[in-house]
Amino acid sequence: MARVQVVRVYEDPGRSGRARRVLVDRLWPRGLSKDAVDADEWMTAVAPSTQLRRWYGHAPERFGEFAARYREELSHEPAASALDALRQHASRDGLILLTATRDVARSAAEVLCEEIERGP
């Protein structure tokens, strides 16, 4: 069973345990230096495309369609391989997905978390 948690990077309590910490946004979090983000990896390949991200614009009424389109993107390379790598990390030591979004419940990171937990 995959152990996955989504954490907003600005509210990150820091490390606890051996979980792999991966920043999953296409853009670097605004206002934070590379040293300020405690991530093992920045995996932009698994982030939504720029076109999809801009279309969504974090409009709550678009989230359902965004999630469906994003899941479609995750089924194609290079996102599919990156998703597989995240599943492996989750099954070994657990996984923390870091994101800068304000509305974590309606974010790409939340959709990604569901896809990792659902498995192949």
DSSP file (Angstrom, degrees, kcal/mol; ACC not computed):
  #  RESIDUE AA STRUCTURE BP1 BP2  ACC     N-H-->O    O-->H-N    N-H-->O    O-->H-N    TCO  KAPPA ALPHA  PHI   PSI    X-CA   Y-CA   Z-CA
    1    1 A M              0   0    0      0, 0.0     2,-0.2     0, 0.0   116,-0.1   0.000 360.0 360.0 360.0 128.9    0.0    0.0    0.0
    2    2 A A        -     0   0    0    115,-0.3     2,-0.7   114,-0.1    89,-0.2  -0.507 360.0-151.3 -73.6 134.8    1.4    3.4   -1.0
    3    3 A R        +     0   0    0     87,-1.0    92,-2.3    -2,-0.2     2,-0.4  -0.915  28.9 164.9-108.7 106.7    1.9    5.9    1.8
    4    4 A V  E     -a   95   0A   0     -2,-0.7     2,-0.4    90,-0.2    92,-0.2  -0.964  15.8-177.2-129.8 139.2    1.5    9.3    0.3
    5    5 A Q  E     -a   96   0A   0     90,-2.0    92,-3.3    -2,-0.4     2,-0.5  -0.991  17.2-143.8-133.5 141.6    1.0   12.7    1.9
    6    6 A V  E     -a   97   0A   0     -2,-0.4     2,-0.4    90,-0.2    92,-0.2  -0.927  22.7-178.6-106.5 128.7    0.5   16.1    0.2
    7    7 A V  E     -a   98   0A   0     90,-2.8    92,-1.9    -2,-0.5     2,-0.5  -0.990  30.0-124.0-130.8 132.7    2.1   19.1    2.0
    8    8 A R  E >   -a   99   0A   0     -2,-0.4     3,-2.0    90,-0.2    92,-0.2  -0.643  23.7-137.1 -73.4 125.2    2.0   22.7    1.1
    9    9 A V  G >  S+     0   0    0     90,-3.2     3,-0.8    -2,-0.5    91,-0.2   0.781 101.8  56.6 -59.3 -30.5    5.7   23.8    0.8
   10   10 A Y  G 3  S+     0   0    0     89,-0.4    -1,-0.3     1,-0.2    90,-0.1   0.664 114.6  38.9 -75.5 -15.2    5.1   27.0    2.7
   11   11 A E  G <  S+     0   0    0     -3,-2.0    -1,-0.2     3,-0.0    -2,-0.2   0.135  82.7 143.7-117.1  16.8    3.6   25.1    5.6
   12   12 A D    <   -     0   0    0     -3,-0.8     3,-0.1    -4,-0.2    -3,-0.1  -0.408  38.9-158.8 -65.4 122.3    6.1   22.2    5.6
   13   13 A P        -     0   0    0      0, 0.0    -1,-0.2     0, 0.0     2,-0.1   0.589  43.9-119.4 -77.6  -8.7    6.9   21.0    9.1
   14   14 A G        -     0   0    0     24,-0.1     2,-0.0     2,-0.1    -3,-0.0  -0.425  51.5 -17.8  99.4-176.9   10.1   19.4    7.9
   15   15 A R        +     0   0    0     -2,-0.1     2,-0.3    -3,-0.1     3,-0.1  -0.304  50.3 162.0 -70.1 142.3   11.4   15.9    7.8
   16   16 A S        -     0   0    0      3,-0.1     3,-0.4     1,-0.1     2,-0.1  -0.793  61.4 -11.9-155.6 116.0   10.1   13.1   10.0
   17   17 A G  S    S-     0   0    0     -2,-0.3    -1,-0.1     1,-0.2    77,-0.1  -0.452  97.4 -61.1  88.6-166.4   10.9    9.5    9.0
   18   18 A R  S    S+     0   0    0     75,-0.2    -1,-0.2    -2,-0.1    75,-0.1   0.299  77.5 140.7-103.8   8.2   12.4    8.2    5.8
   19   19 A A        -     0   0    0     -3,-0.4     2,-0.3     1,-0.1    76,-0.3  -0.216  57.1-114.8 -57.8 138.5    9.7    9.4    3.3
   20   20 A R  E     -b   95   0A   0     74,-2.1    76,-3.2    69,-0.2     2,-0.6  -0.569  27.2-146.3 -72.1 134.9   11.0   10.6    0.0
   21   21 A R  E     +b   96   0A   0     -2,-0.3    19,-2.9    74,-0.2    20,-1.3  -0.926  21.3 178.0-112.0 117.2   10.1   14.3   -0.4
   22   22 A V  E     -bc  97  41A   0     74,-2.8    76,-3.0    -2,-0.6     2,-0.5  -0.973  26.5-141.8-128.3 124.3    9.4   15.5   -4.0
   23   23 A L  E     -bc  98  42A   0     18,-2.6    20,-2.4    -2,-0.5    76,-0.2  -0.735  20.6-175.9 -78.3 123.6    8.4   18.9   -5.2
   24   24 A V        +     0   0    0     74,-2.4     2,-0.3    -2,-0.5    75,-0.1   0.148  41.5 108.6-114.9  18.2    5.8   18.2   -8.0
   25   25 A D        -     0   0    0     73,-0.3    22,-0.1     1,-0.1    21,-0.1  -0.680  64.8-138.0 -92.3 149.8    5.1   21.7   -9.3
   26   26 A R  S    S+     0   0    0     -2,-0.3     2,-0.3    22,-0.1    -1,-0.1   0.845  91.2  53.6 -72.2 -34.0    6.3   22.8  -12.7
   27   27 A L  S    S-     0   0    0     -3,-0.0    73,-0.2     1,-0.0    -2,-0.1  -0.790  94.8-109.0-104.0 145.5    7.3   26.2  -11.4
   28   28 A W        -     0   0    0     -2,-0.3     2,-0.1     1,-0.1     3,-0.1  -0.468  50.2 -90.7 -68.0 141.8    9.6   26.8   -8.4
   29   29 A P    >   -     0   0    0      0, 0.0     3,-1.6     0, 0.0    -1,-0.1  -0.322  48.1-109.9 -58.8 127.5    7.7   28.1   -5.3
   30   30 A R  T 3  S+     0   0    0      1,-0.2     3,-0.1    -2,-0.1    -3,-0.0  -0.317  95.8  11.7 -61.7 133.1    7.6   31.9   -5.3
   31   31 A G  T 3  S+     0   0    0      1,-0.2     2,-0.4    -3,-0.1    -1,-0.2   0.460 100.9 109.6  83.0   1.4    9.7   33.6   -2.7
   32   32 A L    <   -     0   0    0     -3,-1.6    -1,-0.2     2,-0.0     2,-0.1  -0.921  59.0-138.9-114.6 136.1   11.6   30.5   -1.6
   33   33 A S    >>  -     0   0    0     -2,-0.4     4,-0.7     1,-0.1     3,-0.7  -0.419  30.9-107.6 -80.9 164.5   15.3   29.8   -2.2
   34   34 A K  G >4 S+     0   0    0      1,-0.2     3,-0.6     2,-0.2     5,-0.3   0.845 122.1  53.8 -60.5 -33.5   16.5   26.3   -3.2
   35   35 A D  G 34 S+     0   0    0      1,-0.2    -1,-0.2     3,-0.1    -3,-0.0   0.749 101.3  59.7 -72.4 -23.7   18.0   25.9    0.3
   36   36 A A  G <4 S+     0   0    0     -3,-0.7     2,-0.6     1,-0.1    -1,-0.2   0.669  91.5  76.4 -81.0 -16.3   14.6   26.8    2.0
   37   37 A V  S << S-     0   0    0     -4,-0.7     2,-1.6    -3,-0.6   -14,-0.1  -0.861  71.4-150.7-100.8 118.5   12.8   23.8    0.3
   38   38 A D        +     0   0    0     -2,-0.6     2,-0.4   -29,-0.1    -3,-0.1  -0.610  44.2 141.0 -88.9  79.1   13.6   20.5    2.0
   39   39 A A        -     0   0    0     -2,-1.6   -17,-0.2    -5,-0.3     3,-0.1  -0.941  49.3-153.7-123.5 143.6   13.0   18.3   -1.1
   40   40 A D  S    S+     0   0    0    -19,-2.9     2,-0.3    -2,-0.4   -18,-0.2   0.728  85.7   4.3 -80.0 -24.2   15.0   15.2   -2.3
   41   41 A E  E     -c   22   0A   0    -20,-1.3   -18,-2.6     2,-0.0     2,-0.6  -0.993  56.9-139.4-159.8 150.0   13.9   15.9   -5.8
   42   42 A W  E     -c   23   0A   0     -2,-0.3     2,-0.9   -20,-0.2   -18,-0.2  -0.959  24.7-170.5-114.4 108.7   12.1   18.4   -8.0
   43   43 A M    >   +     0   0    0    -20,-2.4     3,-0.8    -2,-0.6     4,-0.2  -0.741  18.9 163.3-108.4  85.0   10.1   16.3  -10.5
   44   44 A T  G >   +     0   0    0     -2,-0.9     3,-1.4     1,-0.2    -1,-0.2   0.728  66.7  75.5 -73.2 -21.3    8.7   18.6  -13.2
   45   45 A A  G 3  S+     0   0    0      1,-0.3    -1,-0.2    -3,-0.2    37,-0.1   0.757  96.6  48.2 -63.0 -23.8    7.9   15.7  -15.6
   46   46 A V  G <  S+     0   0    0     -3,-0.8    -1,-0.3    36,-0.1    -2,-0.2   0.483  91.7 100.8 -96.0  -3.7    4.9   14.7  -13.4
   47   47 A A  S <  S-     0   0    0     -3,-1.4   -22,-0.1    -4,-0.2     3,-0.1  -0.428  86.1 -90.9 -77.7 155.0    3.5   18.2  -13.2
   48   48 A P        -     0   0    0      0, 0.0    -1,-0.1     0, 0.0   -22,-0.1  -0.288  53.3 -92.7 -61.0 151.8    0.6   19.3  -15.4
   49   49 A S     >  -     0   0    0      1,-0.1     4,-2.8    -3,-0.1     5,-0.2  -0.217  32.3-113.1 -61.4 156.7    1.5   20.9  -18.7
   50   50 A T  H  > S+     0   0    0      1,-0.2     4,-2.6     2,-0.2     5,-0.2   0.903 118.3  53.7 -58.2 -41.8    1.8   24.6  -18.8
   51   51 A Q  H  > S+     0   0    0      2,-0.2     4,-2.2     1,-0.2    -1,-0.2   0.930 112.1  43.1 -60.4 -47.1   -1.2   24.8  -21.1
   52   52 A L  H  > S+     0   0    0      2,-0.2     4,-2.6     1,-0.2     5,-0.2   0.915 113.0  52.5 -66.5 -42.6   -3.4   22.8  -18.8
   53   53 A R  H  X S+     0   0    0     -4,-2.8     4,-2.3     1,-0.2     5,-0.2   0.914 111.9  45.6 -59.8 -44.2   -2.1   24.7  -15.7
   54   54 A R  H  < S+     0   0    0     -4,-2.6    -1,-0.2    -5,-0.2    -2,-0.2   0.896 111.5  52.1 -67.6 -40.1   -3.0   28.0  -17.3
   55   55 A W  H  < S+     0   0    0     -4,-2.2    -2,-0.2    -5,-0.2    -1,-0.2   0.933 111.7  46.8 -61.0 -45.6   -6.4   26.8  -18.5
   56   56 A Y  H >< S+     0   0    0     -4,-2.6     3,-2.1    -5,-0.1    -2,-0.2   0.946  74.8 179.4 -63.2 -50.8   -7.3   25.6  -15.0
   57   57 A G  T 3<  -     0   0    0     -4,-2.3    -3,-0.1     1,-0.3    -1,-0.1   0.715  69.8 -77.0  55.5  22.1   -6.2   28.8  -13.3
   58   58 A H  T 3  S+     0   0    0     -5,-0.2    -1,-0.3     1,-0.2    -2,-0.1   0.775  82.1 159.9  57.8  30.0   -7.2   27.2   -9.9
   59   59 A A    X   -     0   0    0     -3,-2.1     3,-2.4     1,-0.2     4,-0.4  -0.751  37.6-145.0 -80.7 114.3  -10.9   27.9  -10.7
   60   60 A P  G >  S+     0   0    0      0, 0.0     3,-1.4     0, 0.0     4,-0.4   0.820  96.2  59.5 -52.2 -36.5  -12.8   25.6   -8.4
   61   61 A E  G 3  S+     0   0    0      1,-0.3     4,-0.2     2,-0.1     3,-0.1   0.667 105.5  50.4 -68.9 -14.8  -15.6   25.0  -11.0
   62   62 A R  G <> S+     0   0    0     -3,-2.4     4,-2.8    -6,-0.2    -1,-0.3   0.441  81.4  97.4 -97.7  -1.9  -13.0   23.6  -13.5
   63   63 A F  H <> S+     0   0    0     -3,-1.4     4,-3.1    -4,-0.4     5,-0.2   0.890  79.3  52.8 -60.8 -43.3  -11.4   21.2  -11.1
   64   64 A G  H  > S+     0   0    0     -4,-0.4     4,-1.8     1,-0.2    -1,-0.2   0.929 115.0  41.2 -57.8 -47.2  -13.3   18.1  -12.2
   65   65 A E  H  > S+     0   0    0     -4,-0.2     4,-2.5     2,-0.2     5,-0.2   0.887 113.9  53.9 -68.5 -38.9  -12.3   18.7  -15.9
   66   66 A F  H  X S+     0   0    0     -4,-2.8     4,-2.9     1,-0.2     5,-0.2   0.942 107.8  50.2 -57.9 -48.3   -8.8   19.6  -14.9
   67   67 A A  H  X S+     0   0    0     -4,-3.1     4,-2.4     1,-0.2    -1,-0.2   0.899 111.2  48.8 -59.6 -42.4   -8.4   16.3  -12.9
   68   68 A A  H  X S+     0   0    0     -4,-1.8     4,-1.6    -5,-0.2    -1,-0.2   0.924 114.2  45.1 -64.3 -44.4   -9.6   14.3  -15.9
   69   69 A R  H  X S+     0   0    0     -4,-2.5     4,-2.1     2,-0.2    -2,-0.2   0.887 112.8  51.3 -66.4 -38.7   -7.3   16.1  -18.3
   70   70 A Y  H  X S+     0   0    0     -4,-2.9     4,-2.2     2,-0.2    -2,-0.2   0.909 106.8  52.9 -66.5 -41.8   -4.4   15.8  -15.9
   71   71 A R  H  X S+     0   0    0     -4,-2.4     4,-0.6     1,-0.2    -1,-0.2   0.882 107.9  52.6 -60.1 -36.8   -4.9   12.1  -15.5
   72   72 A E  H >< S+     0   0    0     -4,-1.6     3,-1.1     1,-0.2     4,-0.2   0.924 108.3  49.9 -63.5 -44.2   -4.8   11.8  -19.3
   73   73 A E  H >< S+     0   0    0     -4,-2.1     3,-1.6     1,-0.2     6,-0.3   0.874 104.4  59.4 -61.2 -36.8   -1.5   13.6  -19.3
   74   74 A L  H 3< S+     0   0    0     -4,-2.2    -1,-0.2     1,-0.3    -2,-0.2   0.680  95.9  63.0 -67.3 -16.3   -0.1   11.3  -16.7
   75   75 A S  T << S+     0   0    0     -3,-1.1     2,-0.3    -4,-0.6    -1,-0.3   0.530  98.2  67.7 -86.0  -5.1   -0.7    8.3  -19.0
   76   76 A H  S X> S-     0   0    0     -3,-1.6     4,-1.7    -4,-0.2     3,-0.6  -0.812  91.8 -60.3-115.1 155.0    1.8    9.6  -21.5
   77   77 A E  T 34 S+     0   0    0      1,-0.3    -2,-0.1    -2,-0.3    -1,-0.0  -0.428 111.5  20.5 -71.1 149.0    5.6   10.0  -21.4
   78   78 A P  T 3> S+     0   0    0      0, 0.0     4,-1.8     0, 0.0    -1,-0.3  -0.996 127.2  50.8 -85.6  -3.9    7.5   11.5  -19.7
   79   79 A A  H <> S+     0   0    0     -3,-0.6     4,-2.8    -6,-0.3    -2,-0.3   0.865 104.4  59.0 -63.1 -36.6    4.8   11.8  -17.0
   80   80 A A  H  X S+     0   0    0     -4,-1.7     4,-2.0    -7,-0.3    -1,-0.2   0.908 107.9  44.9 -61.9 -42.6    4.0    8.0  -17.0
   81   81 A S  H  > S+     0   0    0     -3,-0.2     4,-2.2     2,-0.2    -1,-0.2   0.899 113.3  50.4 -67.2 -40.3    7.6    7.1  -16.1
   82   82 A A  H  X S+     0   0    0     -4,-1.8     4,-2.1     2,-0.2    -2,-0.2   0.899 109.2  52.0 -64.3 -40.0    7.8    9.8  -13.5
   83   83 A L  H  X S+     0   0    0     -4,-2.8     4,-2.2     2,-0.2    -2,-0.2   0.903 108.2  51.4 -62.3 -42.1    4.5    8.5  -12.0
   84   84 A D  H  X S+     0   0    0     -4,-2.0     4,-2.0     1,-0.2    -2,-0.2   0.913 108.4  51.6 -60.7 -42.6    5.9    5.0  -11.8
   85   85 A A  H  X S+     0   0    0     -4,-2.2     4,-2.2     1,-0.2    -2,-0.2   0.903 109.0  50.5 -61.5 -41.1    9.0    6.3  -10.0
   86   86 A L  H  X S+     0   0    0     -4,-2.1     4,-2.6     1,-0.2    -1,-0.2   0.891 107.7  53.4 -64.9 -38.6    6.8    8.0   -7.5
   87   87 A R  H  X S+     0   0    0     -4,-2.2     4,-2.2     2,-0.2    -1,-0.2   0.893 108.5  50.3 -62.0 -39.1    4.8    4.8   -6.9
   88   88 A Q  H  X S+     0   0    0     -4,-2.0     4,-1.6     2,-0.2    -2,-0.2   0.928 110.7  48.4 -65.3 -44.9    8.1    3.0   -6.2
   89   89 A H  H  X>S+     0   0    0     -4,-2.2     4,-1.9     1,-0.2     5,-1.1   0.927 111.6  50.9 -59.2 -44.6    9.2    5.6   -3.7
   90   90 A A  H  <5S+     0   0    0     -4,-2.6   -87,-1.0     1,-0.2     4,-0.5   0.886 110.0  48.6 -62.4 -40.2    5.8    5.5   -2.0
   91   91 A S  H  <5S+     0   0    0     -4,-2.2    -1,-0.2   -89,-0.2    -2,-0.2   0.781 116.2  43.6 -74.3 -25.2    5.8    1.7   -1.7
   92   92 A R  H  <5S-     0   0    0     -4,-1.6    -2,-0.2    -3,-0.2    -3,-0.1   0.973 139.2 -12.6 -81.1 -65.2    9.4    1.6   -0.2
   93   93 A D  T  <5S-     0   0    0     -4,-1.9   -75,-0.2     1,-0.4    -3,-0.2   0.390 101.6 -96.2-122.3   0.3    9.6    4.4    2.4
   94   94 A G      < -     0   0    0     -5,-1.1   -74,-2.1    -4,-0.5     2,-0.4  -0.235  37.1-113.9  94.9 166.8    6.5    6.6    1.9
   95   95 A L  E     -ab   4  20A   0    -92,-2.3   -90,-2.0   -76,-0.3     2,-0.5  -0.999  13.4-160.8-147.0 135.5    6.3    9.8   -0.2
   96   96 A I  E     -ab   5  21A   0    -76,-3.2   -74,-2.8    -2,-0.4     2,-0.6  -0.979  14.2-153.8-117.4 118.7    5.6   13.4    0.6
   97   97 A L  E     -ab   6  22A   0    -92,-3.3   -90,-2.8    -2,-0.5     2,-0.4  -0.831  12.0-154.6 -92.5 119.5    4.4   15.5   -2.4
   98   98 A L  E     +ab   7  23A   0    -76,-3.0   -74,-2.4    -2,-0.6     2,-0.3  -0.791  19.7 168.4 -97.0 135.8    5.4   19.1   -1.9
   99   99 A T  E     -a    8   0A   0    -92,-1.9   -90,-3.2    -2,-0.4   -89,-0.4  -0.979  35.5-146.6-143.8 154.5    3.3   21.8   -3.7
  100  100 A A        +     0   0    0     -2,-0.3   -92,-0.1   -92,-0.2    -1,-0.1   0.530  60.1 121.6 -96.3  -8.4    3.1   25.6   -3.5
  101  101 A T        -     0   0    0      1,-0.1     3,-0.2     2,-0.1    -2,-0.1  -0.181  57.8-144.1 -61.3 147.2   -0.6   25.7   -4.3
  102  102 A R  S    S+     0   0    0      1,-0.2     2,-1.2     2,-0.1     3,-0.2   0.892  93.8  53.5 -76.7 -40.7   -3.0   27.4   -1.8
  103  103 A D    >   +     0   0    0      1,-0.2     3,-1.1     3,-0.1    -1,-0.2  -0.692  64.8 172.0 -99.3  81.5   -5.9   25.0   -2.4
  104  104 A V  G >  S+     0   0    0     -2,-1.2     3,-1.1     1,-0.3     6,-0.4   0.846  73.4  61.7 -60.7 -36.5   -4.3   21.7   -1.8
  105  105 A A  G 3  S+     0   0    0      1,-0.3    -1,-0.3    -3,-0.2    -2,-0.1   0.783 112.1  37.7 -64.0 -26.9   -7.6   19.8   -1.9
  106  106 A R  G <  S+     0   0    0     -3,-1.1    -1,-0.3     4,-0.0     2,-0.3  -0.409 100.0 110.7-119.5  54.5   -8.2   21.0   -5.5
  107  107 A S  S <> S-     0   0    0     -3,-1.1     4,-1.7     1,-0.1     3,-0.2  -0.798  79.9-111.7-125.5 165.6   -4.6   20.7   -6.8
  108  108 A A  H  > S+     0   0    0     -2,-0.3     4,-2.9     1,-0.2     5,-0.2   0.861 117.3  59.9 -61.3 -36.4   -2.6   18.7   -9.2
  109  109 A A  H  > S+     0   0    0      1,-0.2     4,-2.4     2,-0.2    -1,-0.2   0.873 103.9  49.6 -62.3 -36.7   -0.7   17.3   -6.2
  110  110 A E  H  > S+     0   0    0     -6,-0.4     4,-2.1     2,-0.2    -1,-0.2   0.907 111.9  47.4 -69.1 -41.5   -3.9   15.9   -4.8
  111  111 A V  H  X S+     0   0    0     -4,-1.7     4,-2.2     2,-0.2    -2,-0.2   0.924 112.6  50.4 -62.5 -44.0   -4.8   14.3   -8.1
  112  112 A L  H  X S+     0   0    0     -4,-2.9     4,-2.4     1,-0.2    -2,-0.2   0.904 107.5  53.4 -60.8 -43.1   -1.3   12.9   -8.3
  113  113 A C  H  X S+     0   0    0     -4,-2.4     4,-2.5     1,-0.2    -1,-0.2   0.922 108.9  49.2 -57.8 -46.2   -1.6   11.5   -4.8
  114  114 A E  H  X S+     0   0    0     -4,-2.1     4,-2.0     1,-0.2    -1,-0.2   0.899 111.0  49.9 -60.9 -41.3   -4.8    9.7   -5.7
  115  115 A E  H  X S+     0   0    0     -4,-2.2     4,-1.3     2,-0.2    -1,-0.2   0.880 111.1  48.8 -67.4 -38.0   -3.2    8.2   -8.9
  116  116 A I  H  < S+     0   0    0     -4,-2.4     3,-0.3     1,-0.2    -2,-0.2   0.937 113.7  46.2 -65.6 -46.0   -0.2    7.0   -6.9
  117  117 A E  H  < S+     0   0    0     -4,-2.5  -115,-0.3     1,-0.2    -2,-0.2   0.816 108.0  57.3 -67.7 -30.7   -2.4    5.4   -4.2
  118  118 A R  H  < S-     0   0    0     -4,-2.0    -1,-0.2    -5,-0.2    -2,-0.2   0.814 100.8-150.8 -70.2 -30.0   -4.6    3.8   -6.9
  119  119 A G     <        0   0    0     -4,-1.3    -1,-0.1    -3,-0.3    -2,-0.1  -0.155 360.0 360.0  84.3 178.3   -1.6    2.0   -8.4
  120  120 A P              0   0    0      0, 0.0    -1,-0.2     0, 0.0    -4,-0.1   0.484 360.0 360.0 -65.4 360.0   -0.9    0.9  -12.0
